[in-house]
Amino acid sequence: MADTGVLETLLRRIEKVDDGVDSLEVATSLGVDHQVLVGAVKSLQALGDLISAELRSSKHWELLGEGTEIAEQGSHEARVFGSIPPEGLGQSELMKLSFGKIGFSKAMSNKWIRVDKAHEGGPRIFRTVEDIEDQVREKLLLVQRGNSSKLEEKEKNELKKRKLLSEVTVKSYWITKGSSFSTTITKLETELTPEMIANGSWKEKKFKPYNFEAMGVAPDCGHMHPLMKVRTQFRQIFLEMGFTEMPTNNFIESSFWNFDSLFQPQQHPARDQHDTFFLSDPALAHGFPPDYLERVKKVHSEGGYGSQGYKYDWKVEEAQKNILRTHTTAVSARMLYKLAQQEKFTPVKYFSIDRVFRNETLDATHLAEFHQIEGVVADYGLTLGDLMGILHEFFTKLGITKLRFKPAYNPYTEPSMEVFSYHEGLKKWVELGNSGVFRPEMLLPMGLPEDVSVIAWGLSLERPTMIKYGINNIRELVGHKVNLQMVYDSPVCRLDS
């Protein structure tokens, strides 16, 4: 609400005239800033139909800083002319004056002065006329006094080019009496209370009209991180394809389930401290199925199931070491072993999306922890063709149709394939993930039937999220550099009318 004194003064001014008043003129006469009066107009409009205000625009010319200086002291050329005595002035001396350089050029153009370059002491400037008329100053004084209409447009534009004048657009309100005009300010009620209804006072009160077009205050709501939004989309695709989610709530895993059960040798580089986080407390895990443990030991050290193994001295102490799991395939191994213990095998489709940990060097595309998406299908007689078909279906649901497969090597899958997709933005093929058929050396020690095959694939969650949201640095997606505004722009739900 504007100052009550200004409101009442404005109403009295409007009362005295029939056709209305200009807000700019009223502000000038009251000696207040025009924006103060504009605030008063808005406040009166909010009280109902006390006044009617029409926005008007007008243009006028104003002096810029240099123009004001010329209006007070004269143009540069006139000041140069006034600085030259009858005996003349050295050009070097004139150029030391603040107005010398510009004034010299203009005075020469007006033929007010001349230069004697043959003078003994160097170039010297002399007057060529007795008197001058400073027309530039006279024109600026007209503008300053509000008589710019006496100047031709050509003259105004010439002064504008010299950056002495500026054309300014002024917006003001033409204020007239409204249908409910009164010099008395009555505050309108904004709320109908039970007390008003009970005592009947509402009949005598004036209520502010409701603006049904006004936007309400946005309700407070939770916000979902983009990583979790994309995770939800992947999860929905798996569920639509009939997959069951695996329990992945164990970030700490033993080397046995993470490596040994997957037929990954104990001297493999991935089991080095430079690639894997090892726990110091508790350092070792216990309680492995003894029969399964022996079969895993045998297939590693001696071979079996048509394989010669790795021919090394397998140690249970290595298998017991606790680590932060390096992939969710450790969970798949547990689930497949559990499946093998059933009296009768039943085909299954599993998936998981959860966090894994690698002792990586941090950069724009790598973190020490990230999310792995994994799909596993176990059934009789599955082939590499089945894997390709499921991958095509899976990625088609993601909107990715251009796929290529490249042979690869994994310790626990044979054959193995890397999956590539054509990136329209980058105009090249980019790797999406890895896939393959689990080796017999991994499946048969678990107790699964010989004619059962297991196909699987895995990919990162962060990479597709970064591509979708246009994020170039993974540290802006996860960690202390996350832009919270990006998260706020991803609400849990959207409330539309």
HUPEVEN-V644517 format. One record per backbone hydrogen bond with DSSP energy under -0.5 kcal/mol. CO is the residue of the C=O (numbers start at 0). NH is the residue of the N-H. E is the energy in kcal/mol with one decimal. If there is no record, write none. Layout:
CO_NH_E / CO_NH_E
//
This chain:
2_6_-2.0 / 3_7_-2.6 / 4_8_-2.2 / 5_9_-2.4 / 6_10_-2.1 / 7_11_-2.1 / 8_12_-2.0 / 9_13_-2.1 / 10_14_-2.0 / 11_15_-1.3 / 12_16_-0.5 / 13_16_-0.9 / 20_174_-3.1 / 21_25_-2.3 / 22_26_-2.4 / 23_27_-2.0 / 24_28_-2.3 / 25_29_-2.1 / 26_30_-1.0 / 26_31_-2.1 / 32_35_-0.9 / 32_36_-1.2 / 33_37_-2.3 / 34_38_-2.2 / 35_39_-1.6 / 36_40_-2.3 / 37_41_-2.3 / 38_42_-2.2 / 39_43_-2.3 / 40_44_-2.2 / 41_45_-1.7 / 42_46_-0.6 / 43_46_-0.8 / 43_49_-0.5 / 44_47_-1.3 / 48_179_-2.3 / 49_177_-2.5 / 51_175_-2.8 / 52_54_-0.5 / 53_173_-2.8 / 55_171_-2.5 / 57_169_-4.1 / 59_167_-3.4 / 61_165_-2.0 / 63_67_-2.5 / 64_68_-1.8 / 65_69_-2.1 / 66_70_-2.2 / 67_71_-1.5 / 68_72_-2.6 / 69_73_-2.7 / 74_78_-2.3 / 75_79_-2.0 / 76_80_-2.3 / 77_81_-2.4 / 78_82_-1.0 / 79_82_-0.6 / 79_83_-0.7 / 80_83_-0.9 / 82_84_-0.7 / 84_87_-2.1 / 88_124_-3.3 / 89_93_-2.0 / 90_94_-2.1 / 91_95_-0.5 / 92_95_-0.8 / 93_96_-1.6 / 96_99_-1.3 / 96_100_-0.5 / 98_102_-2.2 / 99_103_-2.6 / 100_104_-1.4 / 101_105_-2.1 / 102_106_-2.8 / 103_107_-2.3 / 104_108_-1.8 / 105_109_-2.0 / 106_111_-2.6 / 106_112_-0.7 / 107_110_-1.1 / 111_127_-2.9 / 111_128_-0.8 / 113_125_-2.2 / 114_116_-0.9 / 115_118_-1.0 / 115_123_-1.7 / 118_121_-1.6 / 122_90_-2.4 / 123_115_-3.6 / 124_88_-2.2 / 125_113_-2.4 / 131_133_-0.5 / 132_134_-1.9 / 133_137_-1.8 / 134_138_-2.5 / 135_139_-2.1 / 136_140_-2.4 / 137_141_-1.7 / 138_142_-1.7 / 139_143_-2.6 / 140_144_-1.8 / 141_146_-3.3 / 142_145_-1.7 / 146_149_-1.9 / 147_150_-1.7 / 151_155_-2.1 / 152_156_-2.5 / 153_157_-1.9 / 154_158_-1.9 / 155_159_-2.1 / 156_160_-2.2 / 157_161_-1.3 / 158_163_-2.5 / 158_164_-0.8 / 159_162_-1.5 / 163_63_-2.3 / 165_61_-2.8 / 165_167_-0.6 / 167_59_-2.4 / 167_169_-0.6 / 169_57_-2.7 / 171_55_-3.5 / 172_22_-2.7 / 172_174_-0.7 / 173_53_-2.1 / 174_20_-2.2 / 175_51_-2.6 / 177_180_-1.5 / 182_184_-0.5 / 183_185_-0.7 / 184_186_-0.5 / 188_207_-3.3 / 190_192_-0.8 / 192_196_-1.6 / 193_197_-2.5 / 194_198_-2.5 / 195_199_-1.0 / 195_200_-0.5 / 195_201_-1.1 / 199_202_-1.5 / 200_203_-1.2 / 200_204_-0.6 / 205_188_-3.1 / 209_211_-0.9 / 210_213_-1.2 / 221_491_-1.8 / 224_227_-0.9 / 224_228_-1.9 / 225_229_-2.4 / 226_230_-1.9 / 227_231_-2.2 / 228_232_-1.7 / 229_233_-2.4 / 230_234_-2.7 / 231_235_-2.2 / 232_236_-1.8 / 233_237_-2.2 / 234_238_-2.4 / 235_239_-2.3 / 236_240_-1.4 / 237_242_-2.4 / 238_241_-1.5 / 243_350_-2.0 / 245_247_-0.5 / 250_324_-2.6 / 252_322_-3.0 / 253_257_-2.1 / 254_258_-2.6 / 254_259_-1.7 / 255_260_-3.5 / 258_261_-0.9 / 258_263_-1.8 / 259_262_-2.0 / 262_264_-0.6 / 264_267_-1.6 / 267_270_-2.0 / 268_271_-1.8 / 271_274_-1.8 / 271_275_-1.7 / 274_358_-1.7 / 275_277_-0.6 / 276_323_-2.1 / 279_282_-0.6 / 281_280_-0.5 / 282_321_-2.7 / 288_292_-2.6 / 289_293_-2.1 / 290_294_-1.9 / 291_295_-2.3 / 292_296_-2.4 / 293_297_-2.5 / 294_298_-2.3 / 295_299_-1.7 / 296_300_-2.5 / 297_301_-3.2 / 297_302_-1.9 / 299_309_-2.6 / 299_310_-0.9 / 303_306_-1.3 / 306_303_-2.7 / 311_313_-1.3 / 314_317_-0.6 / 314_318_-1.3 / 315_319_-1.6 / 316_320_-0.5 / 317_320_-0.8 / 318_255_-1.9 / 319_284_-2.1 / 320_254_-2.2 / 321_278_-2.4 / 322_252_-2.7 / 322_324_-0.6 / 324_356_-2.7 / 326_329_-1.0 / 327_330_-0.9 / 327_331_-1.5 / 328_332_-2.3 / 329_333_-1.7 / 330_334_-2.4 / 331_335_-2.6 / 332_336_-2.2 / 333_337_-2.3 / 334_338_-2.2 / 335_339_-2.0 / 336_340_-0.9 / 337_340_-0.6 / 338_341_-1.4 / 347_377_-2.5 / 348_243_-2.9 / 349_375_-3.0 / 350_245_-2.9 / 351_373_-2.8 / 353_371_-2.9 / 355_369_-2.1 / 357_359_-2.4 / 359_361_-0.5 / 362_365_-0.5 / 363_473_-3.4 / 365_362_-1.7 / 367_357_-2.4 / 369_355_-3.3 / 370_460_-1.5 / 371_353_-1.6 / 371_373_-0.5 / 372_458_-2.1 / 373_351_-2.1 / 374_456_-1.9 / 375_349_-2.9 / 376_454_-2.4 / 377_347_-1.8 / 378_381_-0.7 / 378_452_-2.8 / 382_386_-1.6 / 383_387_-2.3 / 384_388_-2.3 / 385_389_-2.5 / 386_390_-2.4 / 387_391_-2.3 / 388_392_-2.2 / 389_393_-2.9 / 390_394_-2.7 / 391_395_-2.0 / 392_396_-1.6 / 393_397_-0.6 / 394_399_-3.1 / 395_398_-1.5 / 398_400_-0.6 / 400_402_-1.0 / 401_421_-1.2 / 403_419_-3.0 / 405_417_-3.1 / 407_415_-0.6 / 409_412_-0.7 / 411_438_-2.0 / 412_409_-0.7 / 414_436_-2.1 / 415_407_-1.8 / 416_434_-2.3 / 417_405_-2.3 / 418_431_-3.5 / 418_432_-1.2 / 419_403_-2.3 / 420_422_-0.6 / 420_429_-3.0 / 421_423_-0.7 / 422_426_-1.8 / 422_427_-1.2 / 427_422_-3.1 / 429_420_-2.6 / 431_459_-0.7 / 432_418_-2.6 / 433_457_-2.8 / 434_416_-2.7 / 435_437_-0.5 / 435_455_-2.4 / 436_413_-3.1 / 438_441_-1.3 / 438_442_-1.9 / 439_443_-2.5 / 442_445_-0.9 / 442_446_-0.6 / 442_447_-1.3 / 443_446_-1.1 / 448_451_-1.6 / 450_380_-2.1 / 452_378_-2.3 / 453_437_-2.7 / 454_376_-2.8 / 455_435_-2.2 / 456_374_-2.5 / 457_433_-2.3 / 458_372_-3.4 / 460_464_-1.4 / 461_465_-2.7 / 462_466_-2.2 / 463_467_-2.3 / 464_468_-2.4 / 465_469_-0.6 / 465_470_-2.3 / 466_469_-0.6 / 471_473_-0.5 / 472_475_-2.2 / 473_476_-1.4 / 473_477_-2.0 / 474_480_-0.6 / 475_482_-0.8 / 478_481_-1.4 / 481_483_-0.8 / 482_485_-0.9 / 482_486_-1.0 / 483_487_-2.7 / 484_488_-1.7 / 486_489_-1.8 / 489_223_-2.5 / 493_495_-0.8
//
